[in-house]
Amino acid sequence: MRTELGEDVFSSWFGRMELEAVEKGLVRLSVPTRFLRNWIQSHYSEKVLLKWQSEEPDVTRLELSVRSSTIRLPTAKPKTLEPPLPARDGREAPLEGLNARASIPFMSVHEALGGSPLDPRLAFETFIVGRSNTLAHAAAKQVATSRRGEPLMFNPLYIHAAVGLGKTHLLQAITWAGNGAGDRKMLYLTAERFMYGFVSALRSQTTLAFKEAVRAIDVLVIDDLQFLQGRSTQAEFCHTLNTLIDAGRQVVIASDRPPADLESLDDRVRSRLAGGLVVEIGSLGEELRLEILKSRIGAARAHHPGFEVPQPVLAFIAKSVTHNGRDLEGAVNRLLAHSKLSGQPVTIEMAEREMRDLIRPAEPKRVRIEDIQRIVARQYNVSRADLLSSRRTANVVRPRQVAMYLAKVLTLRSLPEIGRRFGGRDHTTVLHAVRKIENLAGNDSAFAEEIEALKRQLQD
């Protein structure tokens, strides 16, 4: 294997492999991490087995495990291997307990690399298209149906929306469709899973293998990018993003906010993300909510044939439960539970009682720091560059403090994040500005009304 693969690749994948035992035709090998195990199973297990069989024909199975820190059995010394034999069909078997003469179940690269779990319900066939998500759906379909070697229409594809509006559904649908086509390597990861994989590779000293694995992907799908934390992890993500895009590989990303609002990410990453196609999924309209309800009830009826929901109840829920698609799914589950457990038909009265906590007030408009800076600059006849500058003249300091105060009370950004968005200032500067404006507003009713007018302007 060393001769065939070269020293660098061999060291990355096999340098820390150990032989645990050979017994009754079974070879037991171990590696220190699950990532290494999954990759070797996916890409090299059949080659290793064939080479072993060329030395010991009685060996029929190969089992690869992740060794713990506990005491293990002594390892046997393997025989010197002859020059490598070619694989019989050019493919590599990925599963544990491998039998070279048995049919090998399919295992996608997504599973082999330890990708985040995929929900089989989240496919394009079950995604309900409406006015608010038409563009995002069309872009996702275009990515999913592209073929290897075709020019990319847009890269990266960046989808952002509030919670429960369908981002994860589209990303997993892309992965399912791509894996089904089989001509491209697809990998779906949450930001948390990406962080876990990178940190595990650092600890096990397999970062080279991790980088090679992720950067060999044809389509990398990252969900919940807003949770990506850690300077070294973000740097690795930046390098991976640049490497894939420069190599013509597709990247798809979802987050709960646009790239410009990801304050915790490096400016270079945000700039690269904004350079692709950025699509927002808007709130669900009443017609779309009704279609989603019908779809969910149809799916439930497949398992519970007697489940019926009258049209007036559907209309009531579609009109009243407005927050997101997950609330609609929860509403259907409640109706189903009531129908099955009580044996009573679904009525408007029952729906009103069961949906009481799902009927929420309308979500306030999301205010961005850029909007605050723009409106405050216009109000006080200064430029946005003045607000971000180091100038300390009175005609700039007061508007800057007002803008920092509004950023604190109208957004969920932390003091350090606000400071960074105002020219890289310290969080104590922001805290001082907030307290200063609060005191002025408390002692000057005209100034307090001025602040309230700015709030209304930003929230309208």
C-alpha positions as CSV (number, residue, x, y, z in Angstrom):
1,M,0.0,0.0,0.0
2,R,2.9,2.4,0.8
3,T,4.4,1.8,-2.7
4,E,1.1,2.2,-4.4
5,L,-0.1,5.3,-2.6
6,G,3.1,7.2,-1.8
7,E,4.5,8.1,1.6
8,D,2.4,11.2,2.3
9,V,-1.0,9.5,1.6
10,F,0.1,6.3,3.3
11,S,1.2,8.2,6.5
12,S,-2.1,10.1,6.6
13,W,-4.4,7.1,6.4
14,F,-2.4,4.1,7.5
15,G,0.4,5.5,9.7
16,R,-1.6,4.9,12.9
17,M,-3.4,1.7,11.9
18,E,-2.6,-1.3,14.2
19,L,-3.3,-5.0,13.9
20,E,-5.4,-6.3,16.8
21,A,-5.9,-10.0,15.8
22,V,-6.3,-12.6,13.0
23,E,-8.7,-15.3,13.9
24,K,-10.9,-17.7,11.8
25,G,-10.6,-15.8,8.6
26,L,-11.2,-12.4,10.3
27,V,-8.6,-9.7,10.4
28,R,-9.2,-7.1,13.1
29,L,-7.5,-3.7,12.6
30,S,-7.9,-0.5,14.6
31,V,-7.3,3.2,14.1
32,P,-7.5,6.0,16.7
33,T,-10.5,8.0,15.4
34,R,-13.9,7.3,13.8
35,F,-13.0,9.7,11.0
36,L,-10.1,7.6,9.9
37,R,-12.1,4.4,10.2
38,N,-15.0,5.7,8.1
39,W,-12.6,7.1,5.4
40,I,-10.6,3.8,5.2
41,Q,-13.8,1.8,5.1
42,S,-15.1,3.9,2.2
43,H,-12.0,4.1,0.1
44,Y,-9.5,1.4,0.9
45,S,-11.1,-1.6,2.8
46,E,-11.4,-3.8,-0.3
47,K,-7.8,-3.1,-1.4
48,V,-6.5,-4.0,2.0
49,L,-8.5,-7.2,2.1
50,L,-7.4,-8.2,-1.4
51,K,-3.7,-7.7,-0.5
52,W,-4.2,-9.7,2.7
53,Q,-5.8,-12.5,0.8
54,S,-2.9,-12.6,-1.6
55,E,-0.8,-13.5,1.4
56,E,-3.3,-15.5,3.4
57,P,-6.1,-16.9,1.2
58,D,-8.1,-18.1,4.2
59,V,-8.9,-14.5,5.3
60,T,-12.4,-13.6,4.1
61,R,-13.3,-10.6,6.3
62,L,-11.8,-7.3,7.5
63,E,-13.1,-5.5,10.5
64,L,-11.9,-2.0,11.4
65,S,-12.6,-0.5,14.8
66,V,-11.8,2.6,16.7
67,R,-9.5,1.8,19.6
68,S,-9.9,3.3,23.0
69,S,-7.3,4.4,25.5
70,T,-7.7,1.1,27.4
71,I,-5.0,-1.7,27.3
72,R,-5.2,-3.7,24.1
73,L,-4.0,-7.2,23.1
74,P,-0.5,-7.4,21.7
75,T,-0.3,-6.9,18.0
76,A,0.9,-9.6,15.6
77,K,3.6,-8.7,13.1
78,P,2.1,-8.8,9.6
79,K,3.9,-10.5,6.7
80,T,5.7,-8.4,4.1
81,L,3.3,-7.7,1.3
82,E,4.0,-8.4,-2.3
83,P,3.3,-5.7,-5.0
84,P,-0.3,-4.6,-5.0
85,L,-3.0,-6.5,-6.9
86,P,-5.6,-4.5,-8.9
87,A,-9.1,-4.4,-7.5
88,R,-11.5,-6.7,-9.3
89,D,-14.1,-4.2,-10.3
90,G,-12.3,-0.9,-9.6
91,R,-14.6,-0.1,-6.6
92,E,-13.9,-0.1,-3.0
93,A,-16.1,-1.7,-0.4
94,P,-17.0,0.5,2.6
95,L,-18.5,-1.7,5.2
96,E,-17.3,-3.4,8.4
97,G,-17.4,-7.2,8.4
98,L,-16.5,-7.1,4.7
99,N,-16.9,-10.3,2.7
100,A,-15.0,-10.0,-0.6
101,R,-17.2,-12.5,-2.3
102,A,-20.5,-11.2,-1.1
103,S,-22.5,-8.3,-2.6
104,I,-21.4,-5.0,-1.1
105,P,-24.1,-2.6,0.1
106,F,-23.9,0.9,-1.2
107,M,-22.5,3.5,1.2
108,S,-22.3,7.1,0.1
109,V,-19.3,9.3,0.7
110,H,-21.6,11.4,2.9
111,E,-21.9,8.5,5.3
112,A,-18.2,7.5,5.0
113,L,-17.0,10.9,6.0
114,G,-19.3,11.0,9.0
115,G,-21.7,13.5,7.5
116,S,-24.5,14.9,9.6
117,P,-27.7,12.6,9.7
118,L,-30.1,13.0,6.8
119,D,-33.9,12.8,7.3
120,P,-35.5,10.8,4.4
121,R,-38.6,13.0,4.6
122,L,-36.6,16.1,3.6
123,A,-36.6,15.6,-0.2
124,F,-37.6,17.8,-3.1
125,E,-40.8,15.8,-3.5
126,T,-42.0,16.9,-0.1
127,F,-40.9,20.6,-0.3
128,I,-43.9,22.9,-0.9
129,V,-43.1,25.8,-3.2
130,G,-44.7,29.2,-2.7
131,R,-44.0,32.8,-3.5
132,S,-41.5,33.2,-0.6
133,N,-39.3,30.3,-1.5
134,T,-39.5,29.9,-5.3
135,L,-36.0,31.3,-6.1
136,A,-34.3,29.3,-3.3
137,H,-36.1,26.1,-4.5
138,A,-35.1,26.7,-8.1
139,A,-31.5,27.4,-7.2
140,A,-31.3,24.2,-5.0
141,K,-32.8,22.1,-7.8
142,Q,-30.3,23.5,-10.3
143,V,-27.4,22.6,-7.9
144,A,-28.8,19.1,-7.3
145,T,-29.3,18.2,-11.0
146,S,-25.9,19.5,-12.2
147,R,-23.4,16.9,-13.4
148,R,-19.7,16.6,-12.8
149,G,-17.7,18.7,-15.2
150,E,-20.6,21.1,-16.0
151,P,-19.8,24.8,-15.5
152,L,-21.3,26.1,-12.2
153,M,-24.1,28.7,-12.6
154,F,-23.4,30.2,-9.2
155,N,-20.9,29.4,-6.4
156,P,-21.4,29.4,-3.5
157,L,-25.2,29.2,-3.1
158,Y,-26.1,30.9,0.2
159,I,-29.6,30.5,1.6
160,H,-30.7,32.4,4.6
161,A,-34.0,32.6,6.5
162,A,-35.4,32.6,10.0
163,V,-36.0,29.4,11.9
164,G,-38.4,26.8,10.4
165,L,-38.8,28.2,6.9
166,G,-37.2,25.4,4.9
167,K,-33.4,26.0,4.8
168,T,-32.5,22.6,6.1
169,H,-35.1,20.9,4.0
170,L,-33.6,22.3,0.8
171,L,-30.0,21.5,1.8
172,Q,-30.8,17.9,2.7
173,A,-32.9,17.6,-0.5
174,I,-29.8,18.6,-2.5
175,T,-27.8,16.0,-0.7
176,W,-30.4,13.2,-1.2
177,A,-30.8,14.0,-4.9
178,G,-27.0,14.3,-5.5
179,N,-26.3,11.0,-3.7
180,G,-29.1,9.3,-5.7
181,A,-27.5,10.4,-9.0
182,G,-24.2,8.9,-7.9
183,D,-21.8,10.8,-10.2
184,R,-20.7,13.4,-7.6
185,K,-19.4,13.2,-4.0
186,M,-21.9,15.0,-1.8
187,L,-21.3,15.8,1.9
188,Y,-23.9,17.5,4.2
189,L,-22.5,18.9,7.5
190,T,-23.8,21.1,10.1
191,A,-21.4,23.8,11.3
192,E,-21.2,22.0,14.6
193,R,-20.2,18.7,12.8
194,F,-17.6,20.5,10.8
195,M,-16.1,21.9,14.0
196,Y,-16.2,18.5,15.7
197,G,-14.4,16.9,12.7
198,F,-11.7,19.5,12.6
199,V,-11.1,19.5,16.3
200,S,-11.0,15.7,16.4
201,A,-8.4,15.8,13.5
202,L,-6.3,18.3,15.5
203,R,-6.3,16.1,18.6
204,S,-5.5,12.9,16.7
205,Q,-2.9,14.6,14.5
206,T,-4.8,13.8,11.3
207,T,-5.5,17.3,10.1
208,L,-3.9,16.6,6.7
209,A,-6.2,13.6,6.2
210,F,-9.2,15.7,7.2
211,K,-8.3,18.5,4.8
212,E,-7.8,16.1,1.9
213,A,-11.0,14.4,2.6
214,V,-13.2,17.5,2.8
215,R,-11.5,19.2,-0.2
216,A,-12.0,16.1,-2.4
217,I,-15.8,16.6,-2.2
218,D,-17.7,17.7,-5.3
219,V,-20.6,19.3,-3.4
220,L,-20.1,20.5,0.1
221,V,-23.3,21.5,2.0
222,I,-22.9,23.4,5.3
223,D,-26.0,24.1,7.5
224,D,-26.3,26.6,10.3
225,L,-23.1,28.5,9.5
226,Q,-24.0,31.0,12.2
227,F,-22.8,28.5,14.8
228,L,-19.3,28.2,13.4
229,Q,-17.0,29.3,16.2
230,G,-13.2,29.3,17.0
231,R,-10.5,31.1,15.2
232,S,-8.6,28.0,13.9
233,T,-11.9,26.4,12.8
234,Q,-13.0,29.5,10.9
235,A,-9.6,29.7,9.3
236,E,-9.8,26.1,8.1
237,F,-13.3,26.7,6.8
238,C,-12.1,29.8,4.9
239,H,-9.3,27.8,3.3
240,T,-11.6,24.9,2.5
241,L,-14.2,27.3,1.0
242,N,-11.5,29.0,-1.2
243,T,-10.0,25.7,-2.2
244,L,-13.3,24.2,-3.3
245,I,-14.5,27.3,-5.2
246,D,-11.2,27.8,-6.9
247,A,-11.3,24.2,-8.0
248,G,-14.7,24.5,-9.5
249,R,-16.4,22.5,-6.7
250,Q,-19.9,23.4,-5.6
251,V,-20.5,24.9,-2.1
252,V,-24.0,25.3,-0.6
253,I,-24.5,27.1,2.7
254,A,-27.5,28.0,4.9
255,S,-27.7,30.4,7.8
256,D,-30.2,32.4,9.8
257,R,-28.8,35.7,8.5
258,P,-27.2,37.2,5.4
259,P,-23.4,37.0,5.0
260,A,-22.9,40.7,6.0
261,D,-24.5,40.0,9.4
262,L,-22.2,37.1,10.4
263,E,-20.1,39.4,12.6
264,S,-18.2,36.5,14.1
265,L,-16.8,35.4,10.7
266,D,-13.7,36.8,9.1
267,D,-14.3,39.6,6.5
268,R,-12.7,37.4,3.8
269,V,-15.2,34.6,4.4
270,R,-18.1,37.0,4.3
271,S,-16.9,38.6,1.1
272,R,-16.5,35.2,-0.5
273,L,-20.0,34.1,0.6
274,A,-21.5,37.3,-0.7
275,G,-19.8,36.8,-4.1
276,G,-22.1,33.9,-4.9
277,L,-25.9,33.7,-5.1
278,V,-27.4,34.9,-1.8
279,V,-31.1,34.0,-1.5
280,E,-33.5,34.7,1.3
281,I,-36.5,32.6,2.1
282,G,-39.3,34.9,3.3
283,S,-42.1,34.3,5.7
284,L,-44.8,31.8,4.8
285,G,-47.9,33.3,3.3
286,E,-51.3,32.0,4.2
287,E,-51.7,30.1,0.9
288,L,-48.4,28.4,1.4
289,R,-49.2,27.5,5.0
290,L,-52.4,25.9,3.8
291,E,-50.6,23.8,1.2
292,I,-48.0,22.7,3.8
293,L,-50.8,21.6,6.2
294,K,-52.5,19.6,3.4
295,S,-49.2,17.9,2.6
296,R,-48.4,17.0,6.2
297,I,-52.0,15.7,6.8
298,G,-51.7,13.6,3.6
299,A,-48.4,12.1,4.9
300,A,-50.0,11.4,8.2
301,R,-53.0,9.7,6.5
302,A,-50.7,7.3,4.9
303,H,-50.1,5.7,8.3
304,H,-53.4,6.6,9.9
305,P,-56.1,6.2,7.1
306,G,-59.0,7.4,9.3
307,F,-57.4,10.8,10.1
308,E,-59.6,13.5,8.7
309,V,-59.3,17.3,9.2
310,P,-62.2,19.4,7.9
311,Q,-61.5,22.3,5.6
312,P,-62.6,25.0,8.1
313,V,-60.1,23.7,10.6
314,L,-57.3,23.8,8.0
315,A,-58.3,27.3,7.1
316,F,-58.3,28.4,10.8
317,I,-54.8,26.9,11.5
318,A,-53.3,28.4,8.3
319,K,-54.6,31.8,9.3
320,S,-53.7,31.6,12.9
321,V,-50.4,29.6,13.1
322,T,-48.1,32.0,11.2
323,H,-44.6,31.6,12.8
324,N,-42.9,28.9,10.8
325,G,-43.3,25.4,9.2
326,R,-42.3,23.6,12.3
327,D,-45.3,25.1,14.2
328,L,-47.5,23.9,11.4
329,E,-46.1,20.4,11.7
330,G,-46.6,20.5,15.5
331,A,-50.2,21.6,14.9
332,V,-50.8,18.5,12.7
333,N,-49.3,16.2,15.3
334,R,-51.6,17.6,18.0
335,L,-54.6,17.1,15.8
336,L,-53.5,13.5,15.1
337,A,-52.8,12.8,18.7
338,H,-56.2,14.1,19.8
339,S,-58.0,12.2,17.0
340,K,-56.3,8.8,17.8
341,L,-56.2,9.0,21.6
342,S,-59.6,10.4,22.3
343,G,-61.5,8.9,19.3
344,Q,-63.2,12.3,18.8
345,P,-63.5,14.0,15.4
346,V,-61.4,17.1,14.8
347,T,-63.4,20.3,15.2
348,I,-62.8,24.1,15.2
349,E,-63.3,24.2,19.0
350,M,-60.8,21.5,19.6
351,A,-58.3,23.2,17.3
352,E,-58.7,26.5,19.0
353,R,-58.0,24.9,22.4
354,E,-55.0,22.8,21.2
355,M,-53.4,25.6,19.2
356,R,-53.5,28.3,21.8
357,D,-49.8,28.4,22.5
358,L,-48.9,28.2,18.8
359,I,-50.7,31.4,17.9
360,R,-48.0,33.9,18.4
361,P,-47.8,37.7,17.8
362,A,-46.2,38.7,14.5
363,E,-42.5,38.6,14.6
364,P,-40.9,42.0,14.7
365,K,-38.8,43.2,11.8
366,R,-35.2,42.1,11.9
367,V,-33.1,45.3,12.3
368,R,-29.5,45.3,10.9
369,I,-26.6,47.3,12.2
370,E,-26.0,48.6,8.7
371,D,-29.6,50.0,8.6
372,I,-29.1,51.7,12.0
373,Q,-25.8,53.3,10.8
374,R,-27.4,54.5,7.6
375,I,-30.5,56.0,9.2
376,V,-28.6,57.6,12.1
377,A,-26.1,59.1,9.7
378,R,-28.9,60.6,7.6
379,Q,-30.7,61.9,10.8
380,Y,-27.6,63.8,12.1
381,N,-26.2,64.8,8.7
382,V,-22.9,62.8,8.9
383,S,-21.6,60.0,6.8
384,R,-21.5,56.3,7.8
385,A,-17.7,56.5,7.4
386,D,-17.7,59.2,10.1
387,L,-19.5,56.8,12.5
388,L,-16.8,54.2,11.9
389,S,-13.9,56.6,12.1
390,S,-11.8,57.6,15.1
391,R,-13.0,61.2,14.9
392,R,-14.0,62.6,18.3
393,T,-15.7,65.9,17.4
394,A,-19.0,66.5,19.1
395,N,-21.0,66.4,15.9
396,V,-19.8,62.8,15.3
397,V,-19.5,61.4,18.8
398,R,-23.2,61.9,19.7
399,P,-24.6,60.2,16.5
400,R,-22.1,57.4,17.0
401,Q,-23.3,56.8,20.6
402,V,-26.9,56.9,19.4
403,A,-26.2,54.3,16.8
404,M,-24.4,52.0,19.3
405,Y,-27.3,52.4,21.7
406,L,-29.8,51.5,19.0
407,A,-27.7,48.5,17.9
408,K,-27.8,47.3,21.5
409,V,-31.5,47.6,22.1
410,L,-32.8,46.7,18.6
411,T,-30.5,43.7,17.7
412,L,-29.3,40.6,19.5
413,R,-25.7,41.4,18.8
414,S,-23.3,41.4,21.8
415,L,-21.3,44.4,22.9
416,P,-18.0,43.1,21.4
417,E,-19.8,42.4,18.1
418,I,-21.3,45.9,18.0
419,G,-17.8,47.4,18.8
420,R,-16.3,45.5,15.9
421,R,-19.0,46.9,13.5
422,F,-18.2,50.4,14.7
423,G,-14.6,50.5,13.5
424,G,-13.2,47.8,15.8
425,R,-14.0,49.5,19.1
426,D,-13.8,47.9,22.5
427,H,-16.9,46.6,24.2
428,T,-16.4,49.1,27.1
429,T,-16.8,51.9,24.6
430,V,-20.1,50.5,23.5
431,L,-21.2,50.1,27.1
432,H,-20.3,53.7,27.8
433,A,-22.3,54.9,24.8
434,V,-25.4,52.9,25.9
435,R,-25.3,54.3,29.4
436,K,-24.7,57.8,28.1
437,I,-27.7,57.7,25.8
438,E,-29.9,56.2,28.5
439,N,-29.0,59.0,30.9
440,L,-29.6,61.7,28.3
441,A,-33.0,60.2,27.3
442,G,-34.0,60.0,31.0
443,N,-33.3,63.7,31.6
444,D,-34.3,65.2,28.2
445,S,-37.8,64.4,27.0
446,A,-37.1,66.0,23.6
447,F,-34.1,63.8,23.1
448,A,-36.0,60.7,24.3
449,E,-38.7,61.4,21.7
450,E,-35.9,61.7,19.1
451,I,-34.7,58.3,20.0
452,E,-38.2,56.8,19.9
453,A,-38.7,58.3,16.4
454,L,-35.5,56.6,15.2
455,K,-36.7,53.3,16.7
456,R,-40.1,53.5,14.9
457,Q,-38.3,54.4,11.6
458,L,-36.1,51.3,11.9
459,Q,-38.9,48.9,12.9
460,D,-41.5,50.0,10.3
